[in-house]
Amino acid sequence: MKPELPHYPTATPVQMPAQGILPPAVHRFHPDTVAALHMAEVTGRPLLLRGLPGVGKSQTARAAAFAAGRPLLTQMIDGRTEPHDLMWRFDQVSRLADAQVLKHGQELRAESHYLSPQNLWWAFDWAGLAKEGHPQPVQTPKKWQAGQHRAVLLIDEIDKADPELPNALLEVLSSNGFGVPLTGQKVQCDAHNRPLIVITTNEERELPQPFLRRCLVHRLELANDETALTNELQLIGAEHQAWLVQSGLRSAAGTCLIVNEVAACVAEERISRLVGHDYLPGTSEFLDLVTALAELWPGDEAAQRLQLKTLQKFVFSKSAR
């Protein structure tokens, strides 16, 4: 059976409503990104998105899930993340607590009772876990059905992990399955239900070569020319505000009226830092400024222009500079 290839529009933006802690957002797919996503679908390889912070790597996974009507599982990685954290968690604290209150003759519950499936397990065997009565980790889209449609798994900022983690994932990603030592069971995903796995890296740490060979790699970049970047941000700002107005989250009179000036300000600051090692402001900082100006001085162009110089220091001072 051929894998389902979702339509990712490149001519019109994808408008995403708020979901959980995620705010409303607008995303425009580049044709190269669509090609990379489709290649990941048909080859079964994870898609590694490389690029500096603020270029939209994580949002690409969110937009891909939304456009395809699939649930998005997000695994944030830090220096303490261990390989099994992506697959299962064992609640040792609860088990010890139960052991302390056991009465004479009672037996402690099986270890499987204290085991909870995590994102990679759900991505591989959503239907099986749901059948066993495990609570779903995220809300699923209306027409999506476990066992018939794929999920999207975002493994975010893998470069923050100890090198042991990407190395440990090699076998899991190659075989589309893993064993659970505590129960002896085998979690296996067939080709039809194989999730779309998107991995991001800010390239703070070099990833192992065997891991890179296992992935498809796509680099996301903002324009490195000030004029081109200004135009790019202006488009993002216009689409973002139009979506907020359309969805009723903001009135037309309460928008940021100096989007073009904010875009030019962020573009100038980002380009000036490309030669150093400072934090590079990107789309998130740009949208933070647009949002703050719209919310604090709605529809007041003069006040927004005056306050931009005050607010920009709060988003540009993320480095020691």
N, C-alpha and C positions, 0 to 999 in steps of 0.2 A: 504494500500500500504506500502510495506517495505521501510524503509529509505535507502537512498543511502549510502553505506559504501565505502568511497574512499580507494584506495590502497596507503598506506604510506610505501615506501620501507625501509627496515632495512639493507639490504646488500650493497646498494649503496647510496651515498649521494644525497640529493636534491640540485640542483644547481639553485640558484635564481638570475636573473639579477637585475640590479638597477631598483628601482621603486620609482618615486617621489624623496623624500629626503633619501630614504633607499638605502644604497650601495649594490653592489653585495655581495652575501653571500652563504655559503654552510652549509647545515644542515643534520645531520644523525639522523634518528629516532631510539630510543631504543624500543625494543618490548613491554616493559611495557607502554611506552607512547602511542604506537599505540593502545594497549588494552584499555587504559583510554579514548582516543579520540573516539574509536568505541563505548564504553559504554555510553559516553556522547551523541552520536548520537541516540542510540536506546532508551535511557531512557528519553531524553529531558532535562536532568539536565545540568547546567553549570559545566564546568571543572575548578576547582580552582587549579592552579599550584603554589606550595609553594617552597621556596628555597632562598638561599642567592643570592645577586646580582652577575651577571656574569655567571649564570649556563645555560642560554638559554631559560628562560621562555617565554619572548616576541617573540623570534625568532621561538619558537615552533608553536605559532599561525600563524605567517607569513608563515612558511614552510607547515603547514597543509592546509592553504588556497591555496598556490601555487600548491602543489601536487594534490589537488582536483580540480583545475581549478575554484576556487571560489574567489569572491572579498573579500578583507579584510578591515573591518572598524575598526579603532583604536580610542579608547576613553582613553586619558590620564587623570588620576585622580590626583588632588592635594587637599590641605586643604580647598580650596574655592569652590570645585565642589559641586553643589547641585543636588539632584535626577533628577529634571526636565531637567538639562543640558544634560543628556543622551537621553532625549526624544524630547525636543523642545527648541527653543529659541524665546523669544519675544523681538522684537526690539523697546523698549520703546523710545529710543532717536529719531528714525525716525518718530515715531508716534507723539511725541511732536513737532518736527520740522514741520511736515505737518500741525498740528493744528494751529501753529503760522502764517502760510501763507494762511490760508483759507480765501476766500473772502465771503462777505455777501451772505447768501443763500446756500453756498456750505456745503456739509456734509463730515465729516471725513470718510475715508475708514474703512471698517469693520476690527475688530481686527485680523481676520484670515489673512489679507493681510500682517501683520507684524510678522506672525508666521512662523518660518522655522523649518522643521523637522530635527532632529539630528540622531545620529547613531543608537540608539535602535529602533526608528521609522522606519528607512530605513531597518534595519535587519528584522523587523516584516512584513513590507508591502512595499517592493521595487517596486513591479509591480504597486500597486495603486498610489504611489507617482510619478512614471515615467509617468503613464497615465495622471496624473494631470499636467504634464509639469514641475515638479520640477527638477532642475539640479542635476545630479547624483553626490554624494560626492566623488566617486573614479571611476577610469576607470575599467570596468568589463572585465574579460577574454573573448576571442573571442566566445567560444562555450557556454558560460554561458547565461542563459535566466531567467530573473526575473519571478517569479511565477511557474517556473519549477525546479529550482535548488536553493540550500541553499546558504546563505552568511555566513561568519565567522566574529564574533564580538569579538574583543579583548578589555577587560576592564582592563587597565594596572595600576598596583600598587594601588589596592583598599585600602590597609592598610594606605595610606596617607589621606584618606577621614575621615571626621567626622563620628562617628558611625551611625548617622542618615541615611547616604547614603545606606550602605548595608541593614539596616533594611527596608528602603523604597523600596528597590528592591525586597524584598521577595515576595510581592503580584504580582508584575509585572512578575517575573520569574516563579512563580507558575501557573499563569493564562495565560501566553504568551500573555499578552495584557495590555493595560492601557487606561484611559480616558484622554481627552484633555479638561481641564476646560474652556479654552477660547472659544472653539467652540462647546463643548458638544459631540464631536464625540468620537467613540470608536475605538481604533486601536487594531486589533486582528490578531493573527497569527495562521494558522491551522497547524496541525502536520506535513503535508507534506513539508511545507515551513519553518518550525521552524529552526532558525539559529543555528549554532554551536557557543556557547558562551564560550570563554576562559577568565578566570579571573586570574590575577597574584597578588601575594603578596610577599613582601620581609620580611614580619612578623615584621615590625617595630612597629605595633600596633595589639593587639589581636582583632580578628574579632568576632562579636556576634555569640553565639552558634546556634540560629535559622537559621542564614544565612549559617553557616557551614553545618548544617543538610540538607539544600536545595541543596548543591553542592556535586559533586564528587570531591575527593581531591587526587592529585598526587604530590609527592615531587620529584623535580629534584635536583640532587646533582652532583658535580664534585668529582672525587676520592679524598679521604683524606689521601692517601699514596703518598709520593713524587714521587716514581718511576712510579706508575700507572698513576698519574696525568701528569707526563712528557710525557709518551707514548700517553696518550689521546690527549694532546695538539699538539704533533708532528703530529698525524694523522689529526687533524683539520687543522693545518698549511699546510700540504702537499696537502690536498684536496682543501683548499682555493686557494692556489697559482696555482694549476693545472687548476682550473676553470677560474681564471683570464687569464691565458695563452690561454686556449681553446677558451674563448670568445673574445680574441683579445684585452683585456684591458691592458695586460702587456706582454712583450716579455719574452721568456724563459731566455734570457741573463740578464733581468732586475729584477730577483726575489731576494728574501732574501736567501742567501746561508747558513745561520747559524740558520735555523729554530729550529734544535734540541737544540742548546745552548739557544735560546730565551725561548723555552718551559721549559728547566731545570731551567732557571732563574726565570720565573713566578711561576713555581711549588714550588720552594724552598721558595719564598717570601710568597706565599699563605699559605703553610703549617705552616710556622713559625708564622703566625698571627692567626691561628685557636684558640689559647688558650686565646687571648685577645679580645678586642672590636674594633680593627682597621678595616679600609676598606680592604676588601679582593679582591685582583686582580683576574680576571677571564679570560674568553675567549676574551672578548672585549679588555682588556688591552694587552693580548698576541697578538691579531691581529693588534692592533695599533702599537706595536713595529715591528712586521713583515712588516707591510705596510710602516712605516717610514724608516726602513733600506733599503727596496727595492727601494723606491722612491728617497731617498737622496743619497744613495751610490749603485746604481744598479750594480749587478754583481761583486762588489768589496768585497770579503770575508774578507780581512784584515781590511779594513775600517769599515765594519759592526761590526766585532768583537771588534774593538777599540771603536766604538761609542756606543755600546750597554750599557756600564756602564754610559754614559752620558744621554742617552735617558730614561733608566729605571726609573730614579728618577722622571721623569715627569708623569709617570703612577702609581708609587708606593706611591707617597706622597699625596694621597687624604684623608688621615686622619691626625690627629695632631701629629702623631708619627714622 
